[in-house]
C-alpha cells in the first residue's frame, strides 16, 4: 500500500501548488476543500498530468462532524496517510480590534485553530497505529509577531505555533514528526479574501517588491517532509528578501 499525502485547503494558493509538487514527485494525494468543482478540476489535472491517484474530500474544516465523517469513511486503501499538511486557513478583515467584525473573528478561529485540530484529531490515531507520519502545520510570520490591525488573525497563528509544539511533544513516543512552516508575504488569494474580494486593494499588498509565490512554499514543504527519518525540521520561517518582519517591507528597491 502506497503512502498517501493529505492536503487541506487544496483548491487554491499554497495548497494547490503543494499538490502539484507532490504529484510531480509521484505521490498519491487526498485533497480537501469546500469547492467541489475546483477539487475535481485539480484532481483531473494531477491524475492526467502526473500518473498519480487523487482522492477528493469536499467539506469545511470548521464543521467538526463533517470532518470526522469524511475521514472516517475514507476507503481502507486511502487511510495509509503518511504526510498531513494542514494548510486550510484564512485572514478576514483588517481593522483596529475595537472596530473589527466579530463574525470575522469567529471564521478565523474556527478555520485556523479548530479546523486544524478537527482534521488532525481524525488523522493522528491512524499515524499512531502505524508508528509513522509527518504533520506539517502551515503557520505564518504572524504567529511569531503581531502587526497593527492583524490582532485576531495573529492570535490564531500564535495558536498554531503552540499546537505544533504540543503535537511534537505528545507524538514523539509514536515516532511521528511535526513541523511548522511560517511564510511571510505570499502572492495568493490571501489578501483578496481578507479584503472581501477587493482585488485592487489586495493587489496593492504585493506591489513594489517580489513577494513569495505559492510554489516557493510548496518546494519548502516538500523539502521538510523528504528529509531522512532522523532529521526533523521543527520550524521554517520563510520570507521575501524585501520583508524583514511583519512591519518592515522595502518596496521599489529590489529587482525581481
N, C-alpha and C positions, 0 to 999 in steps of 0.2 A: 504494500500500500504506500503510495507516494505521500510525501509531506505536503501539507497544504498551507498556503499563506492567506490569512483573512485580513481584509482592509475595510474599515468602516469609513463612511463618508466618501465613497469611491467615485462618485459620479463626476466630480469636478476637481480642478486645482491639484493640490498635493496628492490627494487620494487617487485620482485618475493617473497622474504622472507616475506614481509609485506602482500602480497596477501594470502600466506599460513596461516599467523597468523590470519587474519580477517576471512578467510574461516573456520578455525578451531573453531572460536568463533561464527560461524553461520551467517555471514554477506554475503549478495549478493553483487557482485562486477562488476564494469566496469573497464576493464583493457585496457590500451592503450600502443602502441609500434609501432616500424617501421617494425618489422619482423613478418609477419602474421603466419608463421609456428610455431614460438615459442609461440605466443599468443594462437593459437588453441591448442597446446600441453598442455600449462599451464591450459587453460580452461577445458580440458578433465580431467586432473588430479584433479583439485579442485572440479569439479562437481561430479566426481565419488568417490572422497575420503571423501568429507565433506557434501554431500547432500545440496549444495547451488547452486544458479543460477549465471552464469557468462556471461556477455556481453562483447565482444571484439570490439575495435575500432583501426583499423590499419591506422595510419597517422604519419607524422613527425610534432612535435610541432613547428618546425621552419616555417612551411607553414601556414600562417595566415588563408587563405581561406579554406584549407583542415581541419584545426582545427575547424573553425566556422561551416563548413558544417557537419562534423561528429557529433558534439554535438547538433546542431540544429535538425538533423534528427534522434536523439535518439527516440525510441518508447516512448509513453507517460508514460508507466509504469516504464521506466528506468530514468525518469527525476527527481525522488524524491531523489536527491543526498544530503545526509546529511553530508558526510565527503569527502573532496577533499584532496588528498595527492599529492602535486606537487613534484614528485621525479625525473622526467626526467632531466638529466644534465650530463655533462662530463668535463674532462680536456683533452686538446690536446697540446702536445709539452711541452718541459721543457728546455727553452733557456733563456739566458740573453735577456732583452727586445729589444735591438738593433739588435739582430740576429734572432728574432722569425719569424715564418711564419705568414703572415697576414691572410691567409686562416684559420689557427688555431684560431686566434683571432675571426674571424667572426663566425666560427662554435660555439665557446663557448658563445659569446654574443647572437647569435641567439637562441641557445638552453636554456642556463641557465637563461637568462633575458627575452628575447622577447617571448620564448616559454612558460615560466611560466605565463607571462602576457596574452598571447593569450588564454590559457586554462582557466585561472582564469576569464577573462573578459566574457567568454561564460557561466561559471558556477555561478558566483556571483549573477546575476539577478534572477536565479532560487531560490537561497537561500534567497535573499532579499524578494522575493514574499512570501515565506513561513515563514519568520522571524525565520529561523532555519538553522544552518550549522556550520561546523568547517573546516577551511582550515589549513593544515599543510604544510609548505614550508620546503623542505629539503635543509638546508644550509650547512655550513662547518666551522670548525675551521679557514679555510682560509677566512671566512667572518668576522673574528674578529681580525686576524693578517695577516701579509704579510710575505712570505718567498722567499728567493732567487730563481729566475727562475720561480716563480709562478705567477708573475706580473698580466697578464690579467685574468687568472683564479681566482686569489684572488679578483680582481676588480669585477668580475661577482658575486661572493658570497657576497661581501660587498653590492652590489646592491640588492641581495635577502634580506639581513638584512634590508635595507632601505624600500624596498617594503613591507615587512612583517609588519613593524611598521606603515607604512601608511595605509595598509589594515585594521589593527586593529583599527585605529582611525576612518576611514571612515565607517567601517561596524559595529561599536559599536551601533549606534542607531537602527540597524536592528537585534540586538541580535545574531550576528554571531561571533563565536570565531575564532581567528587567532593565530597560534603558529609557531615557528621555531624549528627545531631540527638540531643541528650542530655537526656532528661527527668529530672525529679525524681520524686516520688511520683505515680503514675498509678493510678487505681482500676480495675484489671482483674483477671484471674485470677493475676497475677504472684505475689502473696503466698500465694494458695491452693496454687499449685504448690510454692512454696518450703517451705511448712509441710505438705507431703504430704497435701493435701486437708482440713486442719483449718480449716473455714470460720469458726469462732468466733475463732480466733487471727488469721486473715487479716483478718477484719472490723475487729479492733482497730487494725490498722495505719492505717486511714483514718478513724478516729473522732475527733471533736472539731475538725475543720477541713475545708475544702473542698479535696480533692486535685484534681489534673488529671484530666480524663477522656480516654478514647481519642480522642474527637472533636477535642479540643484539639490533640493531636499530629498527627492526620490533616490538619487545616487548616494547621498549620505546615509539614508536609512538602510539601503542595501548593503553598504559597506559595514554598518554596525552589525547587521544580522549575519554577515558572511565571515565573521572572524572565527578562529578556531574555538573549540569548546572552552579552553582555559582562559579565553580573553572575553571580558565584557566591558563595553563602553557604557559606563553608567550614565553619562550626561554629555551631550554635544550641543554647544551653543554656536550657532552659525549665523553670520551677519553679512550684509553687503559691505564692501570695503568702505563705502561712503557713510556708513552708520556706525558711530562709536557706541551708542547705547540707545535707550528708548527715546531720548530727547535731543541728542546731538547728531544731526544729519547734515552733511555738507553737499549742497546742490550746486550744479553748474561748475564743478571743479574736477570731476573725474571723467575721462574719456571712457566710453563703454566699449 
